[in-house]
Amino acid sequence: MADQPQQQQPEPEPEMGAQPQQQWEGAVEARLPSTPAAAAWPHLAAFCSLHRYNPGIDVCERVAGDDGVPGCVRYVASRPPPPPPRAKDGGDDDDDDQQPAAAAAGVETWAREELLERDDARRRLVYAVVGSNLGFGRYVATMTLVDDDGEDVDVNAPAPAAAADAGCKLVWAFECEPVKGWTRDGLLAYLDAAGKGMAERIEAAAAAAVTDIAVEDDAAAARS
């Protein structure tokens, strides 16, 4: 008996009304008025030292690859705040007992982030969240330092001497799938606060580095 020709199965039709996956994107900015981009960049480029500059991060550890090299993965975590003190207002004992327990129910939040790109010439980092307990799916962020003249300057190009005294701004852009338990505005507000905190700490670290260099130069001059 001859083989019967196989019937080709029809391709499933797309569901009516199906919508493409929504994406969030946005950016926040924070100024560093006293620090040129060249002085701020070494601090931002220290990918596995985020806890030194982001006030919301308590732990930042390298878990794979070489620090600052694309493919490097860092583990970042934030510890929950301590519970508020127990009220002593003579209120309902049951309610009083429940409040600290609810506050203490917070857990450490964490994420693993992979460095995708480091561009020293443009002073830009690109990284992605590759795991977390924060509800993130796809999330890619870009952090860039831009000089106050508004141009993303190539560090290999000559610059006017006056630019050495100019400040810069940190631009933190992202694109991601909607994050469970967050709103886009809530995510923007979180990044805005974190970016401003990082700007303040990087300025302080850059100023301290300048002071240390001056002290070393004075010491060397005294010895000569």
Beta strands, then each sheet from edge to edge (+ up, - down):
strand 1: 24-32
strand 2: 59-64
strand 3: 73-78
strand 4: 109-119
strand 5: 124-132
strand 6: 139-147
strand 7: 168-176
sheet 1: 1+ 7- 6+ 5- 4+ 3- 2+
end
